[in-house]
Amino acid sequence: MTTPTITSLAPLLDRLFGEAEAASEATEAAVADLSDAERERMMRSKTEYRDLYGRLKDAPLPVSRETGALLYMLARSSRARSIVEFGASFGISTLHLAAGLRDNGGGRLITSEFEPSKAARARDNLSAGGLIDLVDIREGDAQHRSARYDRSRTA
């Protein structure tokens, strides 16, 4: 019997969740001068979200442990072979999804990350977890990538 990949990732995930918890005050401080309404507006704006993500470029924006476990279970129970994720941050959700793929026998996960420094951290974490071979991290604004893809398909 093989040990599921997610079990082997426990020390790495514990470290990453610990780092995210330790950085939570700094993350809040990065947007402390914004009201809830301003944060909401920036997240929904087609242009202002860049400023918001710029403020959070060094902050991990992780899923919770419970959400990570759910992502893993969804990948496993659906027998996923292909997954698309938007927003890798430091790679916690990506690790859970890729572990599901590995335990399903392999596959491909395509993820995007707006901030290049976060994409680099996610790559490092996926390499440390032995899952980088399953993941294609695409840097930049996924909205713009999608528009370029759509135009290239119709040309």
Number of C-alpha atoms within 10 A of each C-alpha: 3 5 8 13 20 19 10 13 17 12 11 16 22 12 11 18 18 12 13 20 14 11 16 15 12 15 19 12 13 17 15 12 10 13 10 11 9 14 17 12 14 18 16 11 11 10 10 15 16 16 12 18 15 14 14 19 18 17 21 22 20 19 18 12 15 9 13 19 17 15 21 22 16 15 23 19 11 10 16 21 17 15 16 14 14 16 24 28 28 26 29 25 26 32 29 26 31 35 29 28 26 23 19 18 12 18 18 18 21 17 21 20 23 21 20 14 15 22 23 17 16 23 21 15 21 23 14 12 20 17 22 19 14 19 22 14 22 18 19 15 15 16 12 10 14 11 10 11 11 11 10 9 7 6 5
